[in-house]
Amino acid sequence: MNRKRVLWPLLLAAAFALGVLAAQVQAASIFLPLVAKASTGQETPTPTPQDMVRVQNVHYYASKQRFYGELVNETTCTVSAARVTLYLLDEDGLPVTNKTGYPMASILSPGERTPFQVYWYDTLPAWDSYVVVVHWDPTHLLTVESAVFTKGDYGGWKVTARVRNQLPVRVQTLAVGTVLYGPSGQLVGYNDPSGHLGPLDPGDTLTLTHLFDHWNWDTSIEPVGCAAFAVPSGGFALSVMEEGYEQTDSE
């Protein structure tokens, strides 16, 4: 195999830290978007090679410059599949152009699948093969193992939260928000979730502290409790290489 042909896909896969994979798995259930369910707080599942969202059944409609395909959720949790990016490669495996496409259903439960399409309006340059990058995230809440608040410097309050990824898949980025409660249960402090934390592998934990200042806490009320909320917020990316593909005018 030409070393240049595989170099760029391998670099792309390394950038997303998830590898280049062949899309050959079949799914039994038709696509069906469902409401995501919150985490049950169960023990950390053991990750397996199937804990991913794959691409399958790709077809190139040459006369319309369209790619059709399906995404299948092979994880054990509900996922959000926001988009796919399709890169066209030359005979050396280097990118010549790319385009973003969107799946028909953006929420997939375990085992479910959904169609997607990617198309170009402009005339395509010459190309030899392609790579499909899937951007996806688990939608379950992450486990907050503890959340405590203490008096901070200069009269503020600090909330320290410990978050664990109990899911069987890696969370690329996560958002953690914290709140303060008053003596009658009212919300007296609010910190918008920060969505640039992570990554967090299955079973790993993250500890963070937020200092509530005067603009996100009612300073006239002494808080008596706190809480933290953590959700995946980034976007996984899996590279799926279709080796040896060649264009034909009859497709």
C-alpha positions, -999 to +999 in steps of 0.1 A: +000+000+000+013+035-009+026+051+023+014+085+012-020+071+006-025+062+043-004+090+058-031+118+059-060+096+072-037+084+100-028+119+109-064+129+109-073+099+131-045+108+155-058+143+157-090+130+171-073+102+190-097+075+179-081+058+149-090+049+113-117+023+111-134+003+083-172+008+081-185-028+078-210-033+106-247-039+100-275-027+123-309-044+128-330-015+138-342+014+117-333+049+127-356+065+153-348+097+173-356+093+210-355+115+240-322+111+259-323+096+294-303+108+323-275+087+337-284+060+363-252+064+382-242+027+376-207+014+378-184+024+349-190+000+320-160-017+304-152-001+270-152-023+240-141-017+203-178-014+194-183+017+216-185+041+188-207+056+161-199+041+127-205+049+091-220+022+068-238+017+035-221+047+017-231+053-019-218+079-043-243+093-068-219+106-093-242+126-116-255+147-087-222+148-067-239+133-036-229+109-010-255+089+009-248+068+039-259+058+074-246+063+109-251+035+134-248+039+172-228+010+185-224+024+220-244+015+250-257+050+256-278+075+237-257+098+215-261+131+197-247+129+161-245+165+151-228+163+117-204+145+094-175+159+074-165+141+042-130+146+029-121+137-007-086+124-011-062+122-041-044+090-051-017+097-025-043+099+003-041+137+006-072+159+009-084+179-021-117+192-007-143+186+020-179+193+028-201+190+059-234+170+059-261+163+085-279+132+096-317+128+093-320+121+130-296+138+154-303+116+185-297+079+184-303+053+211-280+022+213-283+002+181-303+028+162-292+042+128-300+072+107-293+082+071-271+112+061-261+129+029-232+151+018-233+170-015-214+196-036-229+223-058-195+232-074-177+209-098-155+184-079-118+182-085-103+148-094-103+125-064-096+088-056-110+079-022-126+095+009-127+097+046-159+103+066-155+121+100-184+117+124-190+143+151-209+128+180-213+130+218-230+109+244-261+128+258-263+112+293-256+134+323-222+127+338-219+116+374-213+143+400-196+124+429-195+154+452-202+191+454-193+212+484-192+249+491-169+268+513-164+305+522-139+320+498-116+350+501-131+385+502-166+371+512-174+350+482-184+314+480-165+285+463-182+254+450-159+224+444-173+196+423-159+162+414-172+147+381-168+111+369-173+098+334-194+067+341-200+062+303-183+035+282-170+061+258-145+090+260-160+124+265-140+148+244-152+180+262-177+185+290-196+214+305-200+218+343-223+243+359-228+251+396-255+267+417-261+279+452-293+275+473-308+297+500-324+286+533-359+282+518-347+262+488-345+292+464-318+295+439-295+323+449-264+317+428-259+306+391-228+298+372-232+292+335-217+258+325-182+259+311-180+238+279-143+236+274-132+210+300-118+175+293-112+152+277-124+125+302-119+088+295-143+062+309-140+060+347-118+091+350-126+120+372-123+158+370-123+182+400-130+219+395-137+249+417-159+279+409-158+311+429-191+329+430-187+366+427-212+394+432-226+392+396-237+355+399-248+353+435-273+373+455-250+386+482-279+396+505-287+359+512-264+334+529-263+301+509-269+268+527-264+243+499-250+238+464-253+216+434-233+208+402-244+195+368-221+180+342-229+170+306-209+162+274-205+193+253-180+188+225-181+164+196-165+131+190-149+126+156-142+092+141-124+087+108-138+061+086-116+051+056-131+035+025-100+019+010-097+014-027-127+034-038-127+045-074-151+067-093-172+054-121-196+073-143-222+046-140-228+052-103 
